[in-house]
Amino acid sequence: MSKVIAVVNQKGGVGKTTTTLNLATAFSTIGKKILVIDFDPQGNATTGLGVSEKRKLIGSYEALIGEVSPEYAYQKTPIPNLYLMPASLHLSGAEIELVGLKDREKLLSTVVKRIESFDFIFIDCPPSLGLLTLNALVAADQVLIPLQCEFYALEGLSQILYTINQVRKHLNSRLTLQGVVLTMFDNRSSLSTQVANDVRHHLKDKVYETKIPRNVRVAEAPSFGKPAVVYDLKCLGSQAYLELAREILAQEGKLAA
């Protein structure tokens, strides 16, 4: 069965989509078959993989409401072993549309259970803790939290952890925190170092050793419709994501042993 990872942070601009796409790409380059589900109405994961025309897309919204079977909602990308279930324009109204439905928090879980033959499924969540993110948490096995090294990081982190615990308690008992990855780290900044130390103090080994630095090439990559590890493999940001992928896979290997 696929390992389902929800990439979550209720704050925008923390590197959530960038982390999703670069990890997914890194995993695919070593032969893992990967599906990215763009579950953010902004559709940044979709454009970040070079899909720009959203009006005629069939994707996560259409699968969610049962308009199409899951296998018709994803497509190959130019990157070998990497597939995308894009976000169409209709996803923007889903939060309101789903409110009146029975078992509305389990709709994505039903979709994911019908998807076969992938090693990992990454769900790129919207920057909120609303109904779409709740669906992702109910569908997921693990949660990955990208955390920007800034002053309010710990305050937002406590809200996410509380939500994860509530979902585990009431809706999805198998859900675990895979880890926290520190993003936009500036080793010249005492604030970045302080935030990193504080997060490690609170969460211990749940914080990955690999830190993702601020990097111009990583920031440029989405405008070319490519993950950074495809756009510029040798840049510091891409190398950090490759190292993070190795760290996560090593962790998965220990869990499986």
N, C-alpha and C positions, 0 to 999 in steps of 0.2 A: 504493500500500500504506500501511497505517497505520503511524505512528511509535509505537513501543511504549516507554513510559517506566516503569521500576520506581522507586518511591519507597521508599528503603531507609534504615533505621538500626536497628542491633540493640538500641538502648536505647529504652525506652518513654518517653513523656511529652516528646518533643522537638518535637512539632508535625508529625509525619509525615502523619497522616490529615487534619489541618487544612490542610496544604499541598496534599495531593492534591485535596481537594474544592474548595478555593478556586481553585486553578489550573485545574482542569477546568471549573469554572463560568465563570471569566473567559474561557477559550478559547471556551466555548460561546456566550457573549454576542456574540462577533464573527463568529458564523456557522460556527465549526468544529464538526464532528460528533464528539462525545466519548463514549468508553466508560470508565467506572471499573470495574475488577475489584477487588472486595473480597476480598483473599486473606489477611486477618488473621482468625483464628478468633474474636477478640473482636468482630468485626463493627461496628466503630465507623464505618466509611464507610457502612455500610448504614443504621444508625440516624441518622447525620449527614445523610442524604438523606431522612429521614422514614419509613423502613421499619422498623417496630418489631416485627412478628410474624415471628419467625424459624423457628418450628417447621415451617411448611408451605412455606417458601421453596424454590424451585429456583434454584440459582446456581452459584458457582464450583466447589464440591465435586462437584456432579452432572455438570457438564461435564468436570471433570478425570478422573473415573473412567469416563466414556463412557456414563453413564446417560441423558444427553440430548445432543442436538446443541447446539453453542454458541449458535445463534440462538434456542433456547428457554430459554437460561439467563440472558438479560438482559432488562431491562424499561425502559420509558420512565420518566423522572422528571418532576415538575412543571416542571422547568427546561427550556426549549426547547433542543434539540440535545444534551441530556445524558442518557445511558443508564447504567444500573447493572447489573452482574452481582453480585448480593448474596452475602453469606456466610451460609450456613445453619448450623444447629447441628452438622451432621455434619462440618463442616470442622475442628472441634476435635480429631477423632481421626485426621486425615489423615496427620500426620507418622509415626505408628506404622503405619498401614495401608499406606502406600506403600513402606515399607522393603523389602519382599520382592519388589516388582515390577520387571520388566525395564525398563531405560531410565527409571527413576522420575524422574530429574531433567529429563526432556524432555516430560513429560506436558502441562504448561501451554503449552509451545511448540507442541505439536500442536494444542491448542485455539485458540490465538491465530492460527495460520496459516489456520484455517478461518473466521475472522471477517473480514467484508468491509465496506466502505463507511464506515469511520470514519477521520477525519483523525488523531486521537491516541487511544491506549489508555493509560490510567494504571493501574498495578498498585499497590495499597496493600498493602504487605508487612507481615508480623508483626514484632514487635520481637525478632527473633532472626536468626541466620545459619544456620538449620536447613534442612530439605529443602524447605519451602514457599518460602522466600526464594531458595534455589538454583534452584528451578523458575522463579521470576520472572526471575532474572538470565539464565537460559538463553533465556527467551522474549523478553527485552527487546533493544531497540537501544541504549538509553541508561539511565543511572542518575542519579537526582536524590537528593542526600543533604541532608535537613534537619538542621542542626546547632545544637543549643542552645548559647548562649553561656555556658558554665559551665566549671569547672576541669578536668574530666576529658574534655572534648570531643575534644582531639587524640588522646588515647590510644585512644578508641573509633574515631576516624576512621581510624587506621592499620590497624585490623583490617578495616574495610570495604574499604579500598583494596586490601589484600592479597587479600581474597576476590574482588574484581572482577578483579584481575590473574590469579588462578588460573582463574576461569571463562573469561576471555578466552583464556587459553593452552590450555585443555583442552576446553572445551565450547561456547564461543560467541565466535568470533573477531571478530564485528562489534560486540561490546559496548564502549561507550565511557562515560566519565564525562561526563555532560552538565554537571553543576555542583553546587556546594555552596551552599545557601541558609542564611544565619544567621538563626535564629529566637529568639524570646523575648529580643530585644535590649533592654537598658535603657541609654539614653544617659546616665543619671545614675550608672551603675556603672562604675568603673574596670576591674573584672573583665571586663565585657562588651566593653569597648574593647580590653583586652589580648588576650582570646581571639580577637576579630575580626582584630586585627593579626597574631597568631601564625598563624592559618589562612591569611590572605592571603600571609604570608611563605612558607609551605610550598607553597601550591597556586596562587599567582599569579592568573592570569585565570580559573581554574576556580571562583573564588568570585564569586558574583553581587554586583553593587554594591548592589542592593536588600537591605535588612535588614528582617526582620519584627519589629516591636516587641511587647513585652508589651502586651496590650490586653484589657480586661474584656469588651468586646462580642464579640471573637473567641472568648473562653472561654465566653461565654453561648450562642453560636449553636447548638452541637450539641444542647443540651437542648430546642431548639425544632425540631429536625429540619431545620435549614437551614445551608448554608454561610454564613460571615460576610458574603460579598459580596452575599448575598440578604437576610440578616437586618438588616444595617446597612451599606449601601454607603458611607456617608460617614465611618465611623469610621477611625481611623488604620491599624488592622490590615487592613481591607478595601482601603484605598487602596494599602497596601504590596503586597498580593497582586496588585492590578491592575497596579502598576508592574513587579512581578516577571514577570507574564505578558507584558507588552510587551518586557521585556528578553530573555526566552527566545525569543519569536517573532522578535525582531530577530536573535538568534543563529542561529536556524534558517534565516532568510533568507540570512544570510551563508554558511552551510554549503552551501545549495542553489545559490548563485550560482557 
